[in-house]
């Protein structure tokens, strides 16, 4: 290869050379490096085995950030009080352990960043002729941001750990609030002053607050039979506090950022909020109609249209799981159920296969028949569904053989395990358990590979 603008990239970016004798795209190469350095200090202190204190400080540095903010300091502190050790608790004989916890801490995040996100980058932009020779054009493909720094999450937590009734009932309750500041996000910026139309920067903020509950109960315990139940429940409230701000003195008024099909990032709303047109019916020619909310006889489908209405979020408001465990003599049986709810799903698959204009071009769903829609110009809430579900995730049945008379074997257990046994939901798609991590595009069902049900037999042997 020849015709490079300089030799900085050596052989790690061959696509930037002279392609006069080959087709563009035939040769590519790439290399990057990233370095992270961390320092941690911690102090633990206990007094009378009742009062506990932990202080820590982290100092983290990462090469992916801008020249001005490569380092971040992240402190944390927590105190705990063992109430069950106090004299005023001695009369409560049903309390075996009781501890109150309060904590505060700040953590940093660099996920999603590439090693050169803070630097101005150039890339090839085809070839042109100059002075009778074919040369490679170059354009700026990324803006520099020397102030690109750590995203930080400050969390306050109040918790209570308990064990009651001779340890028959135990668990914990945690109430927390967490604010993410300096949110890492790719913002659209004006041209000029920026040579490229977007930049990775720290501008927005996000709030998460909720309650986590964990319970473990040994409900029945006799010589031959036992029954226990373990479960957890998490409640979450999410809110985007701010998206607008400024970068290097350039003001940014950012809101209603598209985040999926009809879902957005909207200030004051959860991540992935559905801001959507409302289905109203159909015309005589079986074309879908939607509600004209501002009664101006014009349907505006823009992201901030007054004809749109907020109808929930793709982010679940609660998740839960519970696991009953039974044992009878040599038999044991355990199950796992889990689920979530309070979220909506835009069923793109149902939308794609429900218009009669596609007859002869693709398959159609049975549910399309009563709708009788021929076509539509809109992506309305007709395809927005409740994403709540309960899944019977696992069942394990075991039998432990009596090995007292076996000379060489100390333990012998046979088991049968089944996974993904049943799904209980009102969602009409294949599976409501989609990606709910909050990333761009979540909350829309564009088709997933079906989860399989499996059955496995096992034999565990322990030799003496």
Beta strands, then each sheet from edge to edge (+ up, - down):
strand 1: 36-47
strand 2: 51-62
strand 3: 71-82
strand 4: 95-109
strand 5: 121-130
strand 6: 133-142
strand 7: 151-164
strand 8: 169-188
strand 9: 198-221
strand 10: 225-242
strand 11: 245-247
strand 12: 250-252
strand 13: 257-260
strand 14: 263-265
strand 15: 273-276
strand 16: 279-282
strand 17: 288-290
strand 18: 309-313
strand 19: 318-328
strand 20: 331-341
strand 21: 344-347
strand 22: 384-386
strand 23: 389-400
strand 24: 409-425
strand 25: 444-445
strand 26: 454-463
sheet 1: 1+ 2- 3+ 4- 7+ 8- 9+ 10- 19+ 20- 23+ 24- 26+
sheet 2: 5+ 6-
sheet 3: 11+ 12-
sheet 4: 13+ 14- 15+ 18-
sheet 5: 16+ 17-
sheet 6: 22+ 21- 25-
end
